[in-house]
Amino acid sequence: MIELHGLIPEGTKVVVGVSGGADSVALLRAFHVLGIPVTVAHLNHQLRGAESDADERFVRELADELGRPVVVESINVRKRAEGSDVSIEMAARQARHAFFATFESSVIALAHHADDQTETFILKLARGAGTEGLGGMPYVQEIGPIRLIRPMLNIPRTEIIEWLEENEFTWREDASNSDDTYLRNRVRHTILPMLESELNPNIRETILRTMDILRKEDDWMTGLLGGLTLDTCEPIAPRRRLLRKWLFEQGAESADFDPVEKILLLVARGEGTTIFELNERQRVVVEYGKLRFEEGDIPPLETSWKLALESGTGWKKDHGKGAGILPAEASFDAGKVGDSSITVRSFEPGDRMNPLGMEGRRKLQDIFTDQKIPRVQRTAIPVVVCRGEIIWLPGYRTARGWEVPSSAEKAVHVRIAQIV
């Protein structure tokens, strides 16, 4: 498989990512049996306390047994996830990519196997992927400066376990692999077995064959792009493919359907400058239809607003087009406001409100997520406050308990606009 797919160019160093689990241990030992010199790389995610440390010791001892150099890095993935507002899975993936990027002039060998492919197909299908996503993981993949290779993609996990047991090789069991709170584990333990028993006993082989067809057709379609660019290409299908290709060449960690569609829309408009946040570290800047990729900490946007208050009766309704879309206006019960001042400030983490027409309190962060507002733009969204309570999220809705009772009741009409 290594020669068939040209996984290791001549003169290239090989780094094997080893977690200590069965799959990565099998990959490392297979390289050893083949006489291919490698460096062992282990990232301690610190997710399982003493168990994570035991995994690290196991990998160090295994590398020592095989006489191979080992590089170990430790990172608190849970803390990273909490600090950057991403899932633990995404934080772990980002940490691994940052770790792998430290190995220059090397290929990173990963232990993904055939079962991983079938699980990925189900997950991608459920999320609405196209041919590129449904084709699964490639044998060779370049993500920015990282070149990943997956020599075991055609091997079922049962064969991997059999080979380890026949040779009396030991490995570490990760308890999280049986934790069905993780979606991939539910696919592995519940969905695929159900499909095998209820639909097709050979469903795994069928899925793999379908993925191979899709992967080859995807490669063919990519080859048709030739010298096309976003500037010269009109049909939407190749434009999507060109943008995804560009994003991955820049080192983007993902290029899902929604971000691709929104970026293409910004390019087509060709107006002004807009920042589209891919994740907490990566963003695309669209300047008058031209793309620029940026990576690193995203500075918060700064802006200011002007409030205009007017006494009256009845109510003026918020347009409801989206949080932060200005100008906007709304009305509040004058009796409730009383002599208190109405002020505006920026969004702060932990902010909550009681949206009119809804039950209970909601985090503004959840509202922004529902409205698909990128994190970098949230500090630029005004929050209107009275007596320490959020009474209005302009562009979204006012707060329950502050509404004007009837059209004849006294009101405070408020209009907000951004100061340019």
Order of alpha helices (4+ residues) and beta strands (2+ residues): beta-alpha-beta-alpha-beta-alpha-alpha-beta-alpha-alpha-beta-beta-alpha-alpha-alpha-alpha-alpha-alpha-beta-beta-beta-beta-beta-alpha-beta-beta-beta-alpha-beta-beta-beta-beta
